[in-house]
Amino acid sequence: MPITAHLLVVAFGGSAIPTDATQGSQAGFILPLLIGLILGAGIAAAVILLLGRQRLNRARSEAEDITNRARAEAENAAEKIRLEAERDALERKEKSESELEAGRAELREQERRMAKREDTLDRREETISNREEKLDALRSELDERTEDLSQKQTELDRVISQQTEKLHQLSGMSKDQAKELLLERVSDSTRDEVGRLVRELTEEAEQEAREKAREITIQAIQRYSTETVSDSTVRTVAIPSDDMKGRIIGREGRNIRSIEKATGADIIVDDTPGVIVVSCFDKVRQAVAVEALERLIADGRLHPSRIEEVVDKVQKETDERIQKYGKEAALEVKLKGFHPKVSEAMGKLHYRTSYGQNVLKHSIEVAYFSQIIADQLGLDGRLARRCGYLHDIGKAMDHEMEGGHPAIGMNFAKQYGEKEEAVLNAIAGHHADIPATTLYTPIVMAADALSSARPGARRDSMERYVQRLTELEEIAKSQPGVKEAHAIQAGREVRVMIDADRVSDDEAYLTAHEIAKRVSDEMTFPGEIKVTVLRETRAIEIAR
């Protein structure tokens, strides 16, 4: 085998020794093996060295690439920072220039305002100087006129003295006699003026009195208020079906006759669907009839004996409620010492209404109004409250007796223990039926008007309301000299225009009095009605 091939075999760990070499001596085999190993080691070292150099070159190349990239990135970052710095500097410069320009503009505006103010001050100073010059001139002229007037006054006094002496010589009268004659003539010529002045003073005093009275009544209204109770005077009873009407009437009308006989009320069954009507001049009996019918309809048993039983039970309960209403009302007004009959009568007023206003609530309201007015005037508030509370007690029995409720109420209260003259006079005289003998009667009259005439206290039908306004205007127009009349403020005032050529000022007062008297005598209305008469004279001339 050639040496080169042998070395290659040895280098690559092969076994290229021929078979016949194994049969040679041991020494002949080791030497070539050593040589091969040395050569293989050198070649391996050369290969390793070559590979290391290649890796080193590759690492250097990568390091250079990284260095180059880092240098490029650093340069880019530096350039970016430089650009941002330049842009920031530019923005700051522009902002500074803008602020500087704004400051310059503001400075120029201030300079302009200062120049304008200086001009204004200069003009004002010039104006003041002119005014001072004019004022000096006026003062000089005034001094001259004052001196001239003083001279003229001296001359006038001298002339008057001379004329007075001549008058004394011609008339033959002394100074005192001439003065008396002059005063007498002046008195005659000014008598009409004195009369007018007296009338004006009288009207002014009346106005002040009205203002004071209005102040007192307003305070009374502000210090007491209550709900307006408007119980309808039309009482109906709802029924579940029209078949119930036949059952209420009963066979040959025996049920409805039993109801009317037991309650004293009229039961009206007509074609109105769903209701029946209960009519009675006594509101207590009407209330008993309504409640009894409601219970009978709910119970369903309708025959004479059952009707009498239910009506009797409702009547007893109503009597108990009447006593309760009377006692509760007395406690509400803080009064005591009433006879049981008086409490019962006041309790019945719970079922009585006047123009839709509950009379018991109205009496309580009048009681408090009367007390407040009396307190304002320095009178006995408790006595005034008692007068106001009992003033309408006659309405509890005026349907059973002849006469008006004031007289009936006074007799009833006197019969059952009311001895105070102020209370009796207030009950009998709160509608001016008799003269007032105490100060409490006009107080109750005022409180009654306040309670009944305040907005919302009472109500009336539209037909009756229109009729009342029409009657009011017709009464006003019927007076001589009246041209027009108009009802205003919901009928609480009538405004009358009269003919100035036919009616004088004094006759206008008489016309207002006559209209008010006829309205009071011929009309029925809640509260009071104010009559205002207007007399106007117009002088017209045309300039050409």
Secondary structure as a PSIPRED ss2 file (coil, helix, strand):
# PSIPRED VFORMAT (PSIPRED V4.0)

   1 M C   1.000  0.000  0.000
   2 P C   1.000  0.000  0.000
   3 I H   0.000  1.000  0.000
   4 T H   0.000  1.000  0.000
   5 A H   0.000  1.000  0.000
   6 H H   0.000  1.000  0.000
   7 L H   0.000  1.000  0.000
   8 L H   0.000  1.000  0.000
   9 V H   0.000  1.000  0.000
  10 V H   0.000  1.000  0.000
  11 A H   0.000  1.000  0.000
  12 F C   1.000  0.000  0.000
  13 G C   1.000  0.000  0.000
  14 G C   1.000  0.000  0.000
  15 S C   1.000  0.000  0.000
  16 A C   1.000  0.000  0.000
  17 I C   1.000  0.000  0.000
  18 P C   1.000  0.000  0.000
  19 T C   1.000  0.000  0.000
  20 D C   1.000  0.000  0.000
  21 A C   1.000  0.000  0.000
  22 T C   1.000  0.000  0.000
  23 Q C   1.000  0.000  0.000
  24 G C   1.000  0.000  0.000
  25 S C   1.000  0.000  0.000
  26 Q H   0.000  1.000  0.000
  27 A H   0.000  1.000  0.000
  28 G H   0.000  1.000  0.000
  29 F H   0.000  1.000  0.000
  30 I H   0.000  1.000  0.000
  31 L H   0.000  1.000  0.000
  32 P H   0.000  1.000  0.000
  33 L H   0.000  1.000  0.000
  34 L H   0.000  1.000  0.000
  35 I H   0.000  1.000  0.000
  36 G H   0.000  1.000  0.000
  37 L H   0.000  1.000  0.000
  38 I H   0.000  1.000  0.000
  39 L H   0.000  1.000  0.000
  40 G H   0.000  1.000  0.000
  41 A H   0.000  1.000  0.000
  42 G H   0.000  1.000  0.000
  43 I H   0.000  1.000  0.000
  44 A H   0.000  1.000  0.000
  45 A H   0.000  1.000  0.000
  46 A H   0.000  1.000  0.000
  47 V H   0.000  1.000  0.000
  48 I H   0.000  1.000  0.000
  49 L H   0.000  1.000  0.000
  50 L H   0.000  1.000  0.000
  51 L H   0.000  1.000  0.000
  52 G H   0.000  1.000  0.000
  53 R H   0.000  1.000  0.000
  54 Q H   0.000  1.000  0.000
  55 R H   0.000  1.000  0.000
  56 L H   0.000  1.000  0.000
  57 N H   0.000  1.000  0.000
  58 R H   0.000  1.000  0.000
  59 A H   0.000  1.000  0.000
  60 R H   0.000  1.000  0.000
  61 S H   0.000  1.000  0.000
  62 E H   0.000  1.000  0.000
  63 A H   0.000  1.000  0.000
  64 E H   0.000  1.000  0.000
  65 D H   0.000  1.000  0.000
  66 I H   0.000  1.000  0.000
  67 T H   0.000  1.000  0.000
  68 N H   0.000  1.000  0.000
  69 R H   0.000  1.000  0.000
  70 A H   0.000  1.000  0.000
  71 R H   0.000  1.000  0.000
  72 A H   0.000  1.000  0.000
  73 E H   0.000  1.000  0.000
  74 A H   0.000  1.000  0.000
  75 E H   0.000  1.000  0.000
  76 N H   0.000  1.000  0.000
  77 A H   0.000  1.000  0.000
  78 A H   0.000  1.000  0.000
  79 E H   0.000  1.000  0.000
  80 K H   0.000  1.000  0.000
  81 I H   0.000  1.000  0.000
  82 R H   0.000  1.000  0.000
  83 L H   0.000  1.000  0.000
  84 E H   0.000  1.000  0.000
  85 A H   0.000  1.000  0.000
  86 E H   0.000  1.000  0.000
  87 R H   0.000  1.000  0.000
  88 D H   0.000  1.000  0.000
  89 A H   0.000  1.000  0.000
  90 L H   0.000  1.000  0.000
  91 E H   0.000  1.000  0.000
  92 R H   0.000  1.000  0.000
  93 K H   0.000  1.000  0.000
  94 E H   0.000  1.000  0.000
  95 K H   0.000  1.000  0.000
  96 S H   0.000  1.000  0.000
  97 E H   0.000  1.000  0.000
  98 S H   0.000  1.000  0.000
  99 E H   0.000  1.000  0.000
 100 L H   0.000  1.000  0.000
 101 E H   0.000  1.000  0.000
 102 A H   0.000  1.000  0.000
 103 G H   0.000  1.000  0.000
 104 R H   0.000  1.000  0.000
 105 A H   0.000  1.000  0.000
 106 E H   0.000  1.000  0.000
 107 L H   0.000  1.000  0.000
 108 R H   0.000  1.000  0.000
 109 E H   0.000  1.000  0.000
 110 Q H   0.000  1.000  0.000
 111 E H   0.000  1.000  0.000
 112 R H   0.000  1.000  0.000
 113 R H   0.000  1.000  0.000
 114 M H   0.000  1.000  0.000
 115 A H   0.000  1.000  0.000
 116 K H   0.000  1.000  0.000
 117 R H   0.000  1.000  0.000
 118 E H   0.000  1.000  0.000
 119 D H   0.000  1.000  0.000
 120 T H   0.000  1.000  0.000
 121 L H   0.000  1.000  0.000
 122 D H   0.000  1.000  0.000
 123 R H   0.000  1.000  0.000
 124 R H   0.000  1.000  0.000
 125 E H   0.000  1.000  0.000
 126 E H   0.000  1.000  0.000
 127 T H   0.000  1.000  0.000
 128 I H   0.000  1.000  0.000
 129 S H   0.000  1.000  0.000
 130 N H   0.000  1.000  0.000
 131 R H   0.000  1.000  0.000
 132 E H   0.000  1.000  0.000
 133 E H   0.000  1.000  0.000
 134 K H   0.000  1.000  0.000
 135 L H   0.000  1.000  0.000
 136 D H   0.000  1.000  0.000
 137 A H   0.000  1.000  0.000
 138 L H   0.000  1.000  0.000
 139 R H   0.000  1.000  0.000
 140 S H   0.000  1.000  0.000
 141 E H   0.000  1.000  0.000
 142 L H   0.000  1.000  0.000
 143 D H   0.000  1.000  0.000
 144 E H   0.000  1.000  0.000
 145 R H   0.000  1.000  0.000
 146 T H   0.000  1.000  0.000
 147 E H   0.000  1.000  0.000
 148 D H   0.000  1.000  0.000
 149 L H   0.000  1.000  0.000
 150 S H   0.000  1.000  0.000
 151 Q H   0.000  1.000  0.000
 152 K H   0.000  1.000  0.000
 153 Q H   0.000  1.000  0.000
 154 T H   0.000  1.000  0.000
 155 E H   0.000  1.000  0.000
 156 L H   0.000  1.000  0.000
 157 D H   0.000  1.000  0.000
 158 R H   0.000  1.000  0.000
 159 V H   0.000  1.000  0.000
 160 I H   0.000  1.000  0.000
 161 S H   0.000  1.000  0.000
 162 Q H   0.000  1.000  0.000
 163 Q H   0.000  1.000  0.000
 164 T H   0.000  1.000  0.000
 165 E H   0.000  1.000  0.000
 166 K H   0.000  1.000  0.000
 167 L H   0.000  1.000  0.000
 168 H H   0.000  1.000  0.000
 169 Q H   0.000  1.000  0.000
 170 L H   0.000  1.000  0.000
 171 S H   0.000  1.000  0.000
 172 G C   1.000  0.000  0.000
 173 M C   1.000  0.000  0.000
 174 S C   1.000  0.000  0.000
 175 K H   0.000  1.000  0.000
 176 D H   0.000  1.000  0.000
 177 Q H   0.000  1.000  0.000
 178 A H   0.000  1.000  0.000
 179 K H   0.000  1.000  0.000
 180 E H   0.000  1.000  0.000
 181 L H   0.000  1.000  0.000
 182 L H   0.000  1.000  0.000
 183 L H   0.000  1.000  0.000
 184 E H   0.000  1.000  0.000
 185 R H   0.000  1.000  0.000
 186 V H   0.000  1.000  0.000
 187 S H   0.000  1.000  0.000
 188 D H   0.000  1.000  0.000
 189 S H   0.000  1.000  0.000
 190 T C   1.000  0.000  0.000
 191 R H   0.000  1.000  0.000
 192 D H   0.000  1.000  0.000
 193 E H   0.000  1.000  0.000
 194 V H   0.000  1.000  0.000
 195 G H   0.000  1.000  0.000
 196 R H   0.000  1.000  0.000
 197 L H   0.000  1.000  0.000
 198 V H   0.000  1.000  0.000
 199 R H   0.000  1.000  0.000
 200 E H   0.000  1.000  0.000
 201 L H   0.000  1.000  0.000
 202 T H   0.000  1.000  0.000
 203 E H   0.000  1.000  0.000
 204 E H   0.000  1.000  0.000
 205 A H   0.000  1.000  0.000
 206 E H   0.000  1.000  0.000
 207 Q H   0.000  1.000  0.000
 208 E H   0.000  1.000  0.000
 209 A H   0.000  1.000  0.000
 210 R H   0.000  1.000  0.000
 211 E H   0.000  1.000  0.000
 212 K H   0.000  1.000  0.000
 213 A H   0.000  1.000  0.000
 214 R H   0.000  1.000  0.000
 215 E H   0.000  1.000  0.000
 216 I H   0.000  1.000  0.000
 217 T H   0.000  1.000  0.000
 218 I H   0.000  1.000  0.000
 219 Q H   0.000  1.000  0.000
 220 A H   0.000  1.000  0.000
 221 I H   0.000  1.000  0.000
 222 Q H   0.000  1.000  0.000
 223 R H   0.000  1.000  0.000
 224 Y C   1.000  0.000  0.000
 225 S C   1.000  0.000  0.000
 226 T C   1.000  0.000  0.000
 227 E C   1.000  0.000  0.000
 228 T C   1.000  0.000  0.000
 229 V C   1.000  0.000  0.000
 230 S C   1.000  0.000  0.000
 231 D C   1.000  0.000  0.000
 232 S C   1.000  0.000  0.000
 233 T C   1.000  0.000  0.000
 234 V C   1.000  0.000  0.000
 235 R E   0.000  0.000  1.000
 236 T E   0.000  0.000  1.000
 237 V E   0.000  0.000  1.000
 238 A E   0.000  0.000  1.000
 239 I C   1.000  0.000  0.000
 240 P C   1.000  0.000  0.000
 241 S C   1.000  0.000  0.000
 242 D C   1.000  0.000  0.000
 243 D H   0.000  1.000  0.000
 244 M H   0.000  1.000  0.000
 245 K H   0.000  1.000  0.000
 246 G H   0.000  1.000  0.000
 247 R H   0.000  1.000  0.000
 248 I H   0.000  1.000  0.000
 249 I H   0.000  1.000  0.000
 250 G C   1.000  0.000  0.000
 251 R H   0.000  1.000  0.000
 252 E H   0.000  1.000  0.000
 253 G H   0.000  1.000  0.000
 254 R H   0.000  1.000  0.000
 255 N H   0.000  1.000  0.000
 256 I H   0.000  1.000  0.000
 257 R H   0.000  1.000  0.000
 258 S H   0.000  1.000  0.000
 259 I H   0.000  1.000  0.000
 260 E H   0.000  1.000  0.000
 261 K H   0.000  1.000  0.000
 262 A H   0.000  1.000  0.000
 263 T H   0.000  1.000  0.000
 264 G C   1.000  0.000  0.000
 265 A C   1.000  0.000  0.000
 266 D E   0.000  0.000  1.000
 267 I E   0.000  0.000  1.000
 268 I E   0.000  0.000  1.000
 269 V C   1.000  0.000  0.000
 270 D C   1.000  0.000  0.000
 271 D C   1.000  0.000  0.000
 272 T C   1.000  0.000  0.000
 273 P C   1.000  0.000  0.000
 274 G C   1.000  0.000  0.000
 275 V E   0.000  0.000  1.000
 276 I E   0.000  0.000  1.000
 277 V E   0.000  0.000  1.000
 278 V E   0.000  0.000  1.000
 279 S E   0.000  0.000  1.000
 280 C C   1.000  0.000  0.000
 281 F C   1.000  0.000  0.000
 282 D C   1.000  0.000  0.000
 283 K H   0.000  1.000  0.000
 284 V H   0.000  1.000  0.000
 285 R H   0.000  1.000  0.000
 286 Q H   0.000  1.000  0.000
 287 A H   0.000  1.000  0.000
 288 V H   0.000  1.000  0.000
 289 A H   0.000  1.000  0.000
 290 V H   0.000  1.000  0.000
 291 E H   0.000  1.000  0.000
 292 A H   0.000  1.000  0.000
 293 L H   0.000  1.000  0.000
 294 E H   0.000  1.000  0.000
 295 R H   0.000  1.000  0.000
 296 L H   0.000  1.000  0.000
 297 I H   0.000  1.000  0.000
 298 A H   0.000  1.000  0.000
 299 D H   0.000  1.000  0.000
 300 G C   1.000  0.000  0.000
 301 R C   1.000  0.000  0.000
 302 L C   1.000  0.000  0.000
 303 H C   1.000  0.000  0.000
 304 P H   0.000  1.000  0.000
 305 S H   0.000  1.000  0.000
 306 R H   0.000  1.000  0.000
 307 I H   0.000  1.000  0.000
 308 E H   0.000  1.000  0.000
 309 E H   0.000  1.000  0.000
 310 V H   0.000  1.000  0.000
 311 V H   0.000  1.000  0.000
 312 D H   0.000  1.000  0.000
 313 K H   0.000  1.000  0.000
 314 V H   0.000  1.000  0.000
 315 Q H   0.000  1.000  0.000
 316 K H   0.000  1.000  0.000
 317 E H   0.000  1.000  0.000
 318 T H   0.000  1.000  0.000
 319 D H   0.000  1.000  0.000
 320 E H   0.000  1.000  0.000
 321 R H   0.000  1.000  0.000
 322 I H   0.000  1.000  0.000
 323 Q H   0.000  1.000  0.000
 324 K H   0.000  1.000  0.000
 325 Y H   0.000  1.000  0.000
 326 G H   0.000  1.000  0.000
 327 K H   0.000  1.000  0.000
 328 E H   0.000  1.000  0.000
 329 A H   0.000  1.000  0.000
 330 A H   0.000  1.000  0.000
 331 L H   0.000  1.000  0.000
 332 E H   0.000  1.000  0.000
 333 V C   1.000  0.000  0.000
 334 K C   1.000  0.000  0.000
 335 L C   1.000  0.000  0.000
 336 K C   1.000  0.000  0.000
 337 G C   1.000  0.000  0.000
 338 F C   1.000  0.000  0.000
 339 H C   1.000  0.000  0.000
 340 P H   0.000  1.000  0.000
 341 K H   0.000  1.000  0.000
 342 V H   0.000  1.000  0.000
 343 S H   0.000  1.000  0.000
 344 E H   0.000  1.000  0.000
 345 A H   0.000  1.000  0.000
 346 M H   0.000  1.000  0.000
 347 G H   0.000  1.000  0.000
 348 K H   0.000  1.000  0.000
 349 L H   0.000  1.000  0.000
 350 H H   0.000  1.000  0.000
 351 Y H   0.000  1.000  0.000
 352 R C   1.000  0.000  0.000
 353 T E   0.000  0.000  1.000
 354 S E   0.000  0.000  1.000
 355 Y C   1.000  0.000  0.000
 356 G C   1.000  0.000  0.000
 357 Q E   0.000  0.000  1.000
 358 N E   0.000  0.000  1.000
 359 V H   0.000  1.000  0.000
 360 L H   0.000  1.000  0.000
 361 K H   0.000  1.000  0.000
 362 H H   0.000  1.000  0.000
 363 S H   0.000  1.000  0.000
 364 I H   0.000  1.000  0.000
 365 E H   0.000  1.000  0.000
 366 V H   0.000  1.000  0.000
 367 A H   0.000  1.000  0.000
 368 Y H   0.000  1.000  0.000
 369 F H   0.000  1.000  0.000
 370 S H   0.000  1.000  0.000
 371 Q H   0.000  1.000  0.000
 372 I H   0.000  1.000  0.000
 373 I H   0.000  1.000  0.000
 374 A H   0.000  1.000  0.000
 375 D H   0.000  1.000  0.000
 376 Q H   0.000  1.000  0.000
 377 L H   0.000  1.000  0.000
 378 G C   1.000  0.000  0.000
 379 L C   1.000  0.000  0.000
 380 D C   1.000  0.000  0.000
 381 G H   0.000  1.000  0.000
 382 R H   0.000  1.000  0.000
 383 L H   0.000  1.000  0.000
 384 A H   0.000  1.000  0.000
 385 R H   0.000  1.000  0.000
 386 R H   0.000  1.000  0.000
 387 C H   0.000  1.000  0.000
 388 G H   0.000  1.000  0.000
 389 Y H   0.000  1.000  0.000
 390 L H   0.000  1.000  0.000
 391 H C   1.000  0.000  0.000
 392 D C   1.000  0.000  0.000
 393 I H   0.000  1.000  0.000
 394 G H   0.000  1.000  0.000
 395 K H   0.000  1.000  0.000
 396 A H   0.000  1.000  0.000
 397 M C   1.000  0.000  0.000
 398 D C   1.000  0.000  0.000
 399 H C   1.000  0.000  0.000
 400 E C   1.000  0.000  0.000
 401 M C   1.000  0.000  0.000
 402 E C   1.000  0.000  0.000
 403 G C   1.000  0.000  0.000
 404 G C   1.000  0.000  0.000
 405 H H   0.000  1.000  0.000
 406 P H   0.000  1.000  0.000
 407 A H   0.000  1.000  0.000
 408 I H   0.000  1.000  0.000
 409 G H   0.000  1.000  0.000
 410 M H   0.000  1.000  0.000
 411 N H   0.000  1.000  0.000
 412 F H   0.000  1.000  0.000
 413 A H   0.000  1.000  0.000
 414 K H   0.000  1.000  0.000
 415 Q H   0.000  1.000  0.000
 416 Y C   1.000  0.000  0.000
 417 G C   1.000  0.000  0.000
 418 E C   1.000  0.000  0.000
 419 K C   1.000  0.000  0.000
 420 E C   1.000  0.000  0.000
 421 E H   0.000  1.000  0.000
 422 A H   0.000  1.000  0.000
 423 V H   0.000  1.000  0.000
 424 L H   0.000  1.000  0.000
 425 N H   0.000  1.000  0.000
 426 A H   0.000  1.000  0.000
 427 I H   0.000  1.000  0.000
 428 A H   0.000  1.000  0.000
 429 G H   0.000  1.000  0.000
 430 H C   1.000  0.000  0.000
 431 H C   1.000  0.000  0.000
 432 A C   1.000  0.000  0.000
 433 D C   1.000  0.000  0.000
 434 I C   1.000  0.000  0.000
 435 P C   1.000  0.000  0.000
 436 A C   1.000  0.000  0.000
 437 T C   1.000  0.000  0.000
 438 T C   1.000  0.000  0.000
 439 L C   1.000  0.000  0.000
 440 Y H   0.000  1.000  0.000
 441 T H   0.000  1.000  0.000
 442 P H   0.000  1.000  0.000
 443 I H   0.000  1.000  0.000
 444 V H   0.000  1.000  0.000
 445 M H   0.000  1.000  0.000
 446 A H   0.000  1.000  0.000
 447 A H   0.000  1.000  0.000
 448 D H   0.000  1.000  0.000
 449 A H   0.000  1.000  0.000
 450 L H   0.000  1.000  0.000
 451 S H   0.000  1.000  0.000
 452 S H   0.000  1.000  0.000
 453 A H   0.000  1.000  0.000
 454 R C   1.000  0.000  0.000
 455 P C   1.000  0.000  0.000
 456 G C   1.000  0.000  0.000
 457 A C   1.000  0.000  0.000
 458 R C   1.000  0.000  0.000
 459 R C   1.000  0.000  0.000
 460 D C   1.000  0.000  0.000
 461 S C   1.000  0.000  0.000
 462 M H   0.000  1.000  0.000
 463 E H   0.000  1.000  0.000
 464 R H   0.000  1.000  0.000
 465 Y H   0.000  1.000  0.000
 466 V H   0.000  1.000  0.000
 467 Q H   0.000  1.000  0.000
 468 R H   0.000  1.000  0.000
 469 L H   0.000  1.000  0.000
 470 T H   0.000  1.000  0.000
 471 E H   0.000  1.000  0.000
 472 L H   0.000  1.000  0.000
 473 E H   0.000  1.000  0.000
 474 E H   0.000  1.000  0.000
 475 I H   0.000  1.000  0.000
 476 A H   0.000  1.000  0.000
 477 K H   0.000  1.000  0.000
 478 S C   1.000  0.000  0.000
 479 Q C   1.000  0.000  0.000
 480 P C   1.000  0.000  0.000
 481 G C   1.000  0.000  0.000
 482 V E   0.000  0.000  1.000
 483 K E   0.000  0.000  1.000
 484 E E   0.000  0.000  1.000
 485 A E   0.000  0.000  1.000
 486 H E   0.000  0.000  1.000
 487 A E   0.000  0.000  1.000
 488 I E   0.000  0.000  1.000
 489 Q H   0.000  1.000  0.000
 490 A H   0.000  1.000  0.000
 491 G H   0.000  1.000  0.000
 492 R C   1.000  0.000  0.000
 493 E E   0.000  0.000  1.000
 494 V E   0.000  0.000  1.000
 495 R E   0.000  0.000  1.000
 496 V E   0.000  0.000  1.000
 497 M E   0.000  0.000  1.000
 498 I E   0.000  0.000  1.000
 499 D C   1.000  0.000  0.000
 500 A C   1.000  0.000  0.000
 501 D C   1.000  0.000  0.000
 502 R C   1.000  0.000  0.000
 503 V C   1.000  0.000  0.000
 504 S C   1.000  0.000  0.000
 505 D H   0.000  1.000  0.000
 506 D H   0.000  1.000  0.000
 507 E H   0.000  1.000  0.000
 508 A H   0.000  1.000  0.000
 509 Y H   0.000  1.000  0.000
 510 L H   0.000  1.000  0.000
 511 T H   0.000  1.000  0.000
 512 A H   0.000  1.000  0.000
 513 H H   0.000  1.000  0.000
 514 E H   0.000  1.000  0.000
 515 I H   0.000  1.000  0.000
 516 A H   0.000  1.000  0.000
 517 K H   0.000  1.000  0.000
 518 R H   0.000  1.000  0.000
 519 V H   0.000  1.000  0.000
 520 S H   0.000  1.000  0.000
 521 D H   0.000  1.000  0.000
 522 E H   0.000  1.000  0.000
 523 M C   1.000  0.000  0.000
 524 T C   1.000  0.000  0.000
 525 F C   1.000  0.000  0.000
 526 P C   1.000  0.000  0.000
 527 G C   1.000  0.000  0.000
 528 E C   1.000  0.000  0.000
 529 I C   1.000  0.000  0.000
 530 K E   0.000  0.000  1.000
 531 V E   0.000  0.000  1.000
 532 T E   0.000  0.000  1.000
 533 V E   0.000  0.000  1.000
 534 L E   0.000  0.000  1.000
 535 R E   0.000  0.000  1.000
 536 E C   1.000  0.000  0.000
 537 T C   1.000  0.000  0.000
 538 R C   1.000  0.000  0.000
 539 A C   1.000  0.000  0.000
 540 I C   1.000  0.000  0.000
 541 E C   1.000  0.000  0.000
 542 I C   1.000  0.000  0.000
 543 A C   1.000  0.000  0.000
 544 R C   1.000  0.000  0.000
